C-alpha cells in the first residue's frame, strides 16, 4: 500500500462519508414529526394489510 501514490486520501474520504451519514441521520431523527414516527411504528402491527396465502 505504501507504494501507491495518493492512497492516503481514501481513509479521509471514508471517514467523511461515514461521519456525514450519521450527522444527517441524527438531524433527520431530531427534526422528524411525532405523528410520522407514530404512524410508521404502527405499520408492523397493522392487520388490515395482510393477505391470505
N, C-alpha and C positions, 0 to 999 in steps of 0.2 A: 504494500500500500504506500510505502514511503516513496517509491519510485514514480508514482503517478502525480503529475503536476496539477495543481488546482483542486485536489481532493479534499482539502481542509474546509471547503465551503459547504459540503454536503451535510456534515453534522449540524452546522449552524442553520441551514435551511430546514432540516428535520425538526430541530428544536423550535424554530419559529412557527412551523406548521402545527406542531403539537400544542404549543402554548396558545396560538391563535384559536384553534378549535375549542379548547376548554374555556377560554375567555368569552368567546361568542356563545357557547353553550350556557355558561354561567349567566351571561347577560339575558339570554332568552328565558331562562328559568326565573330570574328575578322579575322580568317585565311581563311574564305570561299572565293572562287574565284568570282569575279564580274560577269563573264559570267554565272556561275551556278545559282547565285541568280536571274539574269535577266531571264534566261530560266525557272526556277521554278515559278517565279512570273507571267509569261505569261500563264501558264497552265490553269487557270480558264477561261481565255479569248479566248482560242484556240477553234474554232468552227469546226475544221476538225475531231475531235474525238467524235463527238456527234452521237448518234444512234437514229433512229426514233422509237417511241413506237407505 
